[in-house]
């Protein structure tokens, strides 16, 4: 309201019209239908507290050690405390030195921040102090650094590597039970600990040669046995959340059932989502496999609808079309031959029990060959509606179109002809869903000031559905949301448990 009042005051004081700067509007929106949050809710039932980045053990050890080193400096200096920002700055410095050292060894090292650290790769030395370091530190703290909420930050806390210090926001200490692990880690480079970078707060200078030497001593992919043991206890062992224990056990069971030492992430993902009869030993299929299959079915449903949205944009690139016309074009593109008179016998009578991951891969391929896309969408929707639960989970908000709601609506449309059914999908699951989420996100952007992202891509015009003025390309096809499996498998392999 304050912004609106300011605008009204300016308008009242204006004596005549005046030109304003041309608005710069970018097209965007990675979640055009608002369906993706449910994916994360379902994943949390199988592999909670993981993400798609934190896939190595060593960064967990490093960050726990850095916070323990803070305590060492305080105790050695006989100080009871220091400014919180000085403590965080020290830990950020250790993290940045570590990333620098790993990229010096291998510019493709599997840690975040390669682009952000590129300017350091050719420098002879770097001063961790002053305005440049402050800007780099602050950027890494919230985006590319290991401690960032986008990377290792959340799981460092939720998996128990770091514990918050009571009454000191943003200050942590390692779990005391990790002391032996951190001692073993430190042993590798104890001869280097005399460097000021490890012994004082404030500005320090590090030579490139130092960072390169340290990088070999604390290499990313060489965790010690004590680190691996501590990680597994927190990943899928006695210190892990019960849901994650079951999810990790499912991965191990699927890998064992495959009986193939060369099995890939995709092989494991498929077996985890298979029905019991597809397992070599059906009695070894854990109950958590049902939860994992639900994750993949929801992935498939979201990709089917985002695929239909993407297909619709392609059809509207050169013309406007009504809902009925779009539906007819879609039906005409199917390779199913003559369709039944009613949707009940077409889309809702499927007996498909295939693996949803197999459907996902077929749909991904069709998204790059759009002549096949309508048929792949229909095949995926048949399986999704067949396996839709009767009740939504508590985290499945109705406006995010949970499968249970979609199934109820589809049942109400069962007597419609296929073109009428597709028309309802387009109107309710695509156009209305897209408008609702685009407007809602646009208002949120406006409240946060400064963002000029136009998320609305399809609008109703006199000639029917049309693309938002300024849309000149279809954009990239949608992709499934990464489901954390690669992270879990990578950590299990480093733990020696696969």
Secondary structure, DSSP 8 states (H G I E B T S, - for coil): -HHHHHHHHHHHH--S---------EE--S-TTS-HHHHHHHHTTTSTT--SS---SHHHHHHHHHHHHHHHHHHHTT-S---HHHHHHHHHHHHHHHHHHHHHH-TT-SSS-HHHHGGGTT-SEEEE-HHHHHHHHHHIIIIISTTSTTTTHHHHHHTTSEEE-TT-TT-EEE-GGGHHHHHHHHHTTGGGTTSGGGT-SS-EEEEHHHHHHHHHHT-TT---HHHHHHHHHHHTSTTS-HHHHHHHHHHHHHHHHHT-TT--HHHHHHHHHS-GGGSSSGGG--THHHHHHHHHHHHHHHHHHHHHHHHHHHHTSS--B-HHHHHHHHHHT--S-S--SSHHHHTSS------HHHHHHHHHHHTTSTTTHHHHHHHHHHHHHHS--SS--TT--GGG--HHHHHHHHHHTTTS-HHHHHHHIIIIIIIIHHHHHHHHHHHHHHHHSS--EE---EEEETTEEEE-TT-------------SHHHHHHHHHHTT--
